[in-house]
Amino acid sequence: MTCSVIDLAQQLIERPSVSPDDQGCQALLIQRLQDIGFTIERMPFGDTQNFWAYRGTGVTFAFAGHTDVVPAGDISQWQTPPFAPSVRDGMLYGRGAADMKGALAAMVVAAERFVTENPEHKGRLAFLITSDEEAKATNGTVKVVEELMARHERLDYCLVGEPSSQQCLGDMIKNGRRGSLTANLTILGIQGHVAYPQLADNPVHRAMSFLHELVNTQWDNGNAFFPATSMQIANIQAGTGSNNIIPGKLWVQFNFRFSTELTDTEIRRQVEAMLKKHHLQYELDWWLSGQPFLTDKGALVDAVVESIGHYCGYQPALSTSGGTSDGRFIAKMGTQVVELGPSNATIHKIDECVKTSDLQKLSLIYQRIMEQLIK
């Protein structure tokens, strides 16, 4: 082990890897993994750097994560520069400290300790790392997974290092995520003068009954693992800005976060039936950014829960809440997927930070999980 978790996290934070520009983060990780006997496959796609690394054979446990971060925003608002990591009062500050360079450092140092103590481990230890998670997520993990699936790679268990903890380290793990489906809907009318409504057709007025039904529909009741499917209108636009013109179009964007009780096909069918019911002329484009996935109780969940209990003294809550993650792509391989990382309290915020003690303990938890699955 050439340096501590905190040292490695700081080295990563120093690299301003705003998505999808990796800025040398992966080269740093690759060198560390090569030094302990990993085989490295670089998998660049478009503007995105990715790599797949593995050591050993057999049952495969992989860590997954991303080196990219969101923009820092107004740098003058940060107490210290976002890409100049600093430790103050037991907290590591810097863009990516929590999401998710701290977890990456914890993974790599845990792997170094594990390999040193178990040089002939029985299973295969792997890493799947991308630089395109925070932005488009089109040339990152999804492309690597497609390549791995095309050659029938085995990936039994995967731990994604997203910041899953709420009030204290390990109090929550994500054992699934809801699906995400966005609709871009244009209701068509006829533009005209507000003084002559008989010569126009106001799409805003026409859409009111449809929108009311859309908002008040109960899509499902959820289940033991997922809350009920939710729908939220995110954007709505109409008009030219003038007070005497009836608009010719109304554009509405709405998003579904849906459970395993419902498919994206059923949502589309129901919405389109609703539009026809209200006699609307429309154009509709759908964007499916992720299917729901769930890892029920099994070897991976059991190992994660036991390891958190060992080091933290309590059992984590299992949750499918929050947004999407790259776990949605990895689950397509038939892989058991769990997300476990530090606190999410400051992610994407000014003065993003994480407890240094949490990163050190997280690395120990990661090592214990490896010991249970592939030692």
C-alpha positions in Angstrom: 0.0 0.0 0.0 1.8 3.1 -1.3 -0.4 5.7 0.4 -3.5 6.1 2.6 -7.1 6.4 1.5 -7.1 10.2 2.2 -3.8 10.7 0.3 -5.2 8.9 -2.8 -8.6 10.8 -2.6 -6.7 14.1 -2.5 -4.6 13.1 -5.6 -7.9 12.4 -7.4 -9.6 15.6 -6.3 -6.6 17.6 -7.5 -7.5 16.6 -11.1 -10.4 18.8 -12.3 -12.2 15.9 -14.1 -15.4 17.7 -15.0 -17.5 15.2 -16.9 -16.4 13.6 -19.3 -12.8 14.9 -19.1 -10.9 12.3 -16.9 -7.8 14.6 -16.4 -5.6 11.6 -15.6 -7.6 10.2 -12.7 -7.9 6.8 -14.4 -4.2 6.6 -15.2 -3.5 7.0 -11.5 -5.9 4.2 -10.6 -4.7 2.0 -13.3 -1.1 2.3 -12.1 -2.1 1.3 -8.6 -4.0 -1.7 -9.9 -1.3 -2.8 -12.2 1.2 -2.8 -9.3 -0.9 -5.5 -7.6 -1.3 -7.7 -10.6 -4.5 -6.5 -12.3 -4.9 -6.9 -16.1 -6.1 -3.6 -17.5 -8.3 -3.1 -20.5 -8.8 0.5 -21.5 -12.2 1.0 -23.3 -12.5 4.6 -24.6 -15.7 5.5 -26.4 -16.0 8.9 -28.0 -15.0 11.6 -25.5 -15.1 9.1 -22.6 -12.4 7.2 -20.8 -13.3 3.8 -19.3 -11.4 0.8 -18.1 -12.1 -2.7 -17.1 -9.5 -4.3 -14.8 -9.5 -7.8 -13.3 -7.3 -10.2 -11.2 -7.9 -13.9 -10.7 -10.5 -16.2 -12.1 -14.0 -17.6 -11.2 -16.8 -15.9 -9.3 -16.4 -12.2 -10.1 -16.9 -9.3 -7.7 -16.5 -5.9 -9.2 -16.2 -2.4 -7.9 -17.8 0.2 -10.2 -17.5 4.0 -10.1 -16.8 7.2 -12.0 -13.9 9.6 -12.0 -15.9 12.5 -13.4 -17.4 15.2 -11.3 -20.0 18.0 -11.8 -18.8 21.6 -12.4 -17.7 23.5 -9.3 -20.1 26.4 -9.9 -19.1 29.8 -8.5 -15.6 29.1 -7.3 -15.6 32.3 -5.2 -18.2 30.7 -3.0 -15.9 27.9 -1.9 -14.0 28.3 1.3 -11.0 26.7 -0.4 -10.6 26.0 -4.2 -12.7 23.0 -5.3 -9.8 21.3 -6.9 -7.3 22.0 -4.1 -8.3 19.4 -1.6 -8.0 20.3 2.1 -8.6 18.6 5.4 -10.3 20.8 8.1 -11.8 19.6 11.4 -11.8 16.0 10.2 -13.5 16.7 6.9 -11.9 16.3 3.4 -13.1 19.2 1.2 -13.1 19.3 -2.6 -15.2 18.6 -5.7 -15.7 14.9 -5.8 -14.8 14.2 -2.2 -18.2 12.5 -1.6 -19.3 11.9 -5.2 -17.3 9.8 -5.7 -13.5 10.1 -5.6 -13.4 9.3 -1.9 -15.1 6.0 -2.5 -12.8 5.3 -5.5 -9.8 5.8 -3.1 -11.4 3.5 -0.5 -11.9 0.8 -3.1 -8.4 0.8 -4.5 -6.7 0.9 -1.1 -9.1 -1.9 0.1 -8.1 -4.0 -2.9 -4.4 -3.4 -2.2 -4.8 -4.6 1.3 -6.9 -7.6 0.2 -4.5 -8.7 -2.4 -1.5 -8.4 -0.1 -3.2 -10.6 2.5 -4.8 -12.9 0.0 -2.5 -13.2 -3.1 -4.1 -16.4 -4.2 -7.7 -15.4 -3.7 -10.2 -17.9 -5.1 -12.4 -15.6 -7.2 -11.9 -12.7 -9.6 -11.7 -9.1 -8.4 -12.6 -6.5 -10.9 -13.0 -2.7 -11.5 -15.3 -1.0 -14.0 -14.5 2.7 -14.0 -15.9 5.5 -16.3 -15.6 9.2 -16.8 -19.1 9.7 -18.1 -21.6 9.3 -15.3 -22.5 12.8 -14.2 -23.3 14.1 -17.7 -24.7 12.2 -20.7 -23.8 8.7 -19.5 -23.9 7.5 -23.2 -20.2 6.5 -23.7 -19.4 5.2 -20.3 -20.6 2.2 -18.3 -23.4 1.4 -20.7 -20.9 0.9 -23.5 -18.5 -1.1 -21.4 -21.4 -3.4 -20.3 -22.4 -3.9 -23.9 -18.8 -4.9 -24.7 -18.6 -7.3 -21.8 -22.0 -8.9 -22.6 -21.0 -9.4 -26.2 -18.1 -11.5 -25.1 -20.1 -13.3 -22.4 -18.1 -11.9 -19.5 -19.0 -13.1 -16.0 -20.0 -10.5 -13.4 -21.7 -12.0 -10.4 -21.5 -9.2 -7.9 -21.0 -5.5 -8.2 -20.6 -2.8 -5.6 -21.2 0.8 -6.9 -19.5 3.4 -4.7 -22.2 6.1 -5.0 -22.8 8.1 -1.9 -25.6 6.1 -0.3 -25.3 7.0 3.3 -27.8 9.4 4.9 -27.1 10.4 8.6 -24.1 8.2 9.2 -21.8 5.9 7.3 -23.5 2.7 6.1 -27.0 3.5 7.5 -28.5 3.0 4.0 -27.5 0.9 1.0 -29.2 1.0 -2.3 -30.2 -2.5 -3.5 -32.1 -1.2 -6.5 -33.3 1.9 -8.3 -36.5 3.1 -9.9 -36.8 3.4 -13.7 -36.8 6.8 -15.3 -38.9 7.7 -18.3 -39.3 11.2 -19.7 -42.0 12.5 -22.1 -41.5 15.5 -24.3 -45.0 16.4 -25.4 -46.2 19.1 -27.8 -49.9 19.9 -27.9 -50.8 21.4 -31.3 -53.3 24.2 -31.7 -53.8 27.2 -34.0 -52.1 30.5 -33.3 -54.3 33.7 -33.5 -55.3 37.0 -31.9 -56.7 36.9 -28.4 -59.6 39.1 -29.5 -60.7 36.6 -32.1 -60.6 33.2 -30.3 -63.1 31.8 -32.8 -60.3 31.9 -35.4 -57.7 30.1 -33.3 -57.4 27.0 -31.2 -55.7 27.5 -27.8 -53.6 24.3 -27.0 -53.2 25.5 -23.3 -57.0 25.5 -22.8 -57.3 22.2 -24.6 -54.6 20.5 -22.5 -56.0 21.5 -19.1 -58.3 18.4 -18.7 -55.5 16.1 -19.9 -53.0 17.6 -17.5 -55.4 17.4 -14.6 -55.9 13.7 -15.3 -52.2 13.1 -15.8 -51.3 14.7 -12.4 -54.1 12.9 -10.5 -53.6 9.4 -11.9 -52.4 6.7 -9.4 -50.0 4.7 -11.5 -49.5 1.8 -9.1 -49.1 1.1 -5.4 -45.5 0.2 -5.4 -44.4 -3.0 -3.5 -42.2 -4.2 -0.7 -39.1 -2.7 -2.3 -40.4 0.3 -4.3 -42.6 3.2 -3.5 -45.5 3.9 -5.9 -44.6 5.2 -9.3 -44.4 9.0 -9.4 -45.0 11.5 -12.2 -43.8 15.1 -12.1 -44.2 17.9 -14.7 -40.7 19.3 -15.0 -41.1 22.0 -17.7 -44.0 23.7 -19.5 -43.8 26.4 -22.2 -46.3 28.2 -24.5 -46.8 31.6 -26.1 -44.6 34.2 -27.7 -44.3 36.5 -24.8 -47.0 38.8 -26.1 -50.3 39.3 -24.3 -52.4 39.4 -27.4 -51.4 36.2 -29.1 -53.1 32.8 -28.6 -50.2 30.3 -28.8 -50.1 27.6 -31.5 -48.2 25.1 -29.4 -47.9 24.0 -25.8 -44.8 22.0 -24.8 -44.8 19.9 -21.7 -42.0 17.8 -20.3 -42.8 15.2 -17.6 -40.9 12.4 -15.9 -41.9 9.1 -14.4 -39.9 7.3 -11.7 -41.4 3.9 -11.9 -41.3 0.7 -9.9 -41.2 -2.9 -11.0 -45.0 -2.9 -10.8 -45.1 -1.1 -14.1 -43.3 -1.2 -17.4 -42.3 1.7 -19.6 -44.5 0.2 -22.3 -47.5 0.3 -20.1 -46.8 3.9 -19.1 -46.5 5.0 -22.7 -49.7 3.2 -23.7 -51.6 4.7 -20.8 -50.5 8.3 -21.5 -51.2 8.0 -25.2 -54.7 6.6 -24.5 -55.2 9.6 -22.2 -54.2 12.0 -25.0 -56.6 10.4 -27.5 -59.4 10.4 -24.9 -59.1 14.2 -24.6 -59.1 14.6 -28.4 -55.7 16.3 -28.6 -53.5 16.7 -31.6 -49.9 16.1 -30.4 -46.4 15.1 -31.0 -44.7 12.9 -28.4 -41.1 11.8 -27.9 -40.1 9.4 -25.1 -36.7 9.0 -23.5 -36.0 6.0 -21.3 -32.9 6.6 -19.3 -33.1 3.5 -17.1 -35.1 0.5 -16.3 -35.8 -0.3 -12.6 -33.6 -3.0 -11.1 -33.6 -4.8 -7.8 -31.1 -7.0 -5.9 -33.1 -9.0 -3.4 -31.5 -10.8 -0.4 -28.5 -12.9 -1.5 -24.8 -13.3 -1.1 -23.9 -9.7 -2.0 -26.6 -8.0 0.2 -25.7 -10.4 3.0 -22.0 -9.6 2.8 -22.6 -5.8 2.7 -25.0 -5.9 5.6 -22.7 -8.1 7.7 -19.6 -5.9 6.9 -21.5 -2.7 7.9 -22.7 -4.4 11.1 -19.1 -5.5 11.9 -17.6 -2.0 11.6 -20.5 0.3 12.4 -22.5 -1.7 14.9 -25.9 -1.4 13.1 -27.8 -2.8 10.2 -28.3 -0.6 7.1 -31.7 0.1 5.6 -32.2 -1.3 2.2 -33.6 1.3 -0.2 -34.4 1.9 -3.8 -34.9 5.7 -3.4 -33.1 8.5 -5.2 -32.2 9.0 -8.8 -30.6 6.6 -11.2 -27.0 5.3 -11.2 -24.8 3.3 -13.5 -26.0 0.3 -11.6 -29.0 0.2 -14.0 -26.6 -0.7 -16.8 -24.7 -3.3 -14.8 -27.9 -5.1 -13.6 -28.6 -6.0 -17.3 -25.8 -8.6 -17.0 -27.8 -10.5 -14.4 -25.5 -9.1 -11.8 -26.4 -8.6 -8.1 -25.8 -4.9 -7.7 -25.6 -2.8 -4.5 -24.6 0.8 -3.9 -22.6 1.7 -0.8 -20.6 4.9 -0.3 -20.2 7.8 2.0 -22.7 10.5 3.0 -24.6 12.2 0.3 -25.3 15.4 2.3 -23.0 17.6 0.3 -22.9 16.1 -3.2 -23.0 18.6 -6.0 -22.9 21.4 -3.5 -20.5 24.2 -2.7 -17.9 23.0 -0.2 -18.5 19.3 -1.0 -16.9 17.3 1.8 -16.7 13.9 3.5 -15.5 12.7 6.9 -11.9 11.4 6.7 -12.8 8.8 9.3 -15.7 7.6 7.1 -13.5 7.0 4.1 -11.0 5.0 6.2 -13.8 2.9 7.7 -15.5 2.5 4.2 -12.3 1.0 2.9 -12.3 -1.5 5.7 -15.9 -2.4 5.0 -15.1 -2.8 1.3 -12.2 -5.2 2.2 -14.4 -7.3 4.4 -17.0 -7.6 1.6 -14.3 -8.9 -0.7 -13.2 -11.4 2.0 -16.7 -12.8 2.3 -17.2 -13.2 -1.5 -13.9 -14.1 -3.1 -11.3 -14.9 -0.5 
